[in-house]
Amino acid sequence: MTILETRGLTYSYPDRTVAVQDVDIKIEKGKKIAFVGQNGSGKSTLFLLLNGTMKPEKGEVFFHGKPFKYDSKSLREIRKSVGIVFQNSDDQLFAPTVYQDVAFGPANLDYPREKLESCVNRALEQVGLSNFKDRPPHHLSGGQKKRVAIAGVMAMEPDVLILDEPLSNLDPVGADEIMDLLNEFNHYGSTIIISTHDVDLAYRWSDYVYLMSDSELIGEGTPEELFRQTELLKLAGLRSPSSLEVYHELERRGLAKGEQSPKTLPELVNALRPPELMWVDVPHGIKEGDTLNLGILYGEYSPNSPYEAVNAKVLHIHPEGKAIVELKRRSIKAGGILLYDTDSYSYPEILNIIEDGDITFVGAMGKKSKTLAEEDGIFLDVTSGVIDRSILTALCGKRCLILTGGGMVEHAFKRIREYVELSGIELNVGIFNTEEELPWLEVLEESAEVFRV
C-alpha cells in the first residue's frame, strides 16, 4: 500500500537554483526507506516538500492517494501525519524544558490535557528521557537532543517519520541508540524515511533505497539490487558498501560462495566457502559414490559450530587407499541467545539467569535497558551492534543474554531467526520475561524453519 507519493516534483530556490527536479517516488506503508546521495543532491529539500513545509514549483505530493492542499487546515493535518526531524536538532528545540518541547506539537493540535500528557510521557519513555523532562534542552548532549527532537515528532503519533541525516555528529553508541529507536518505531507500524550519504547504513538498514544526484533521482531499488550497480554509485559520487567490497574480494579469491549479498558481519562470515573437500583414508571395499561416516569434527574442521557430525560422499579413490570426499555437515550444538524483556525488569531475576543459565556474554539494546543495567552494576560486554556480536559469540558455543524492551524484543528475535534460516546453522534462541514467558526455542535437525517450544 502506497502511503506517500510524488509525481513530477520540482522545486527551485528564489535564485533559480534547482533543488529537486522531476522526482517520482512511491513510499510503501511500514517500510524503512533511505534516500542516499552526496551533500547538495536535493535530499533535504525533498524532505521539506514531503511534509508540506515547502510547496513544489511543479508536480504534486500525495498522501494515501490524495494530493496535498496548502491551506492552513490541510497543512496542519499533513504535518501531524508526516513528521520530520531536522539534521541539526538545535533548529527544532526552543522551549525552556524538554517536556515543554515535546508537548509543543500535541498542544498545537489541541490535544485534550489528558491525551497530551499521555502522548508526551510515552514519547519520552520510548526515547529513554523520562528523567530529563525538566531539564533545559540546551544542557543536553548531541545524542540526547536528537532523541528529544524525535520524541517531539512521535508525540503527535505520525504515520510517517522523516529524519534528515539522523546520525550526523553522533558517536557510535549514540548512533546505535538512534537506530534502535527507529527500528522499534518501524516494528510498531511507522514508515521510516531517512537521508544519508552513509552507504553502509543504507545498505544494512533499509528495505528500499532511492539514489539522488544533482537534484535528480538517478536510481532506486532494494539495497541488494541498487548497491551492486557500481557505475551508478560512481555517478552519484558514492562507493560500494564495505561489506560488499570485502565479500567481492573474497569471492574473487575463491574464498566465498557466489551470488551472496551480505549486509552484516554474521552474514559475511556465513558467506565464506567452507573446506568441503578432504583427503581421507578409506577402508577396503569402499567404492566411488559410497558414503562414509566421518564422525564428529571440531576446531578448524568445524567452521559452522563447535562440533559437527560429518558424512562424506566418496568422489575419487586413489590407488594408495586414500580418497577425495565431499563433506556434508550437520551442527550438533551451538551456543544460545536469550532475550530478556526489560519492560518487566527484575535485577535478582537477571542475576539468577546469568548464573543458572551459564551466561558468559551480556549486551543491552535501547537507552532504557542500558540505563537499568548501569544502575544495577550489570557488566555489559557490548552496547552497539549487539545482535551481530551475540550471534558470532553464540556460534562459538557460548550463551548470550540480550537486555532490551518494547518492540526491540521481537525485532532482535526476528533478526536472529533470519540468520538461522539463511545459514542453516543451529542456534538456541529464547525469549524470557514476556507475557507468555517462552522458554528456550531450538532449531530442529536440518530444518532452520522449525522451532520447538
Secondary structure as GFF3:
##gff-version 3
##sequence-region A 1 453
A	DSSP	beta_strand	2	12	.	.	.	ID=ss1
A	DSSP	beta_strand	18	28	.	.	.	ID=ss2
A	DSSP	beta_strand	32	36	.	.	.	ID=ss3
A	DSSP	alpha_helix	43	50	.	.	.	ID=ss4
A	DSSP	beta_strand	58	63	.	.	.	ID=ss5
A	DSSP	beta_strand	66	67	.	.	.	ID=ss6
A	DSSP	alpha_helix	72	81	.	.	.	ID=ss7
A	DSSP	beta_strand	82	85	.	.	.	ID=ss8
A	DSSP	three_ten_helix	89	91	.	.	.	ID=ss9
A	DSSP	alpha_helix	98	108	.	.	.	ID=ss10
A	DSSP	alpha_helix	113	126	.	.	.	ID=ss11
A	DSSP	three_ten_helix	130	132	.	.	.	ID=ss12
A	DSSP	three_ten_helix	137	139	.	.	.	ID=ss13
A	DSSP	alpha_helix	142	154	.	.	.	ID=ss14
A	DSSP	beta_strand	160	164	.	.	.	ID=ss15
A	DSSP	alpha_helix	172	187	.	.	.	ID=ss16
A	DSSP	beta_strand	191	196	.	.	.	ID=ss17
A	DSSP	alpha_helix	199	205	.	.	.	ID=ss18
A	DSSP	beta_strand	208	213	.	.	.	ID=ss19
A	DSSP	beta_strand	216	221	.	.	.	ID=ss20
A	DSSP	alpha_helix	223	226	.	.	.	ID=ss21
A	DSSP	alpha_helix	230	235	.	.	.	ID=ss22
A	DSSP	alpha_helix	242	252	.	.	.	ID=ss23
A	DSSP	alpha_helix	265	270	.	.	.	ID=ss24
A	DSSP	beta_strand	277	281	.	.	.	ID=ss25
A	DSSP	beta_strand	291	298	.	.	.	ID=ss26
A	DSSP	three_ten_helix	299	301	.	.	.	ID=ss27
A	DSSP	beta_strand	307	317	.	.	.	ID=ss28
A	DSSP	beta_strand	322	333	.	.	.	ID=ss29
A	DSSP	beta_strand	336	341	.	.	.	ID=ss30
A	DSSP	three_ten_helix	342	344	.	.	.	ID=ss31
A	DSSP	alpha_helix	347	356	.	.	.	ID=ss32
A	DSSP	beta_strand	359	364	.	.	.	ID=ss33
A	DSSP	alpha_helix	367	375	.	.	.	ID=ss34
A	DSSP	alpha_helix	386	395	.	.	.	ID=ss35
A	DSSP	beta_strand	399	404	.	.	.	ID=ss36
A	DSSP	alpha_helix	407	423	.	.	.	ID=ss37
A	DSSP	beta_strand	428	432	.	.	.	ID=ss38
A	DSSP	beta_strand	440	443	.	.	.	ID=ss39
A	DSSP	beta_strand	451	452	.	.	.	ID=ss40
###
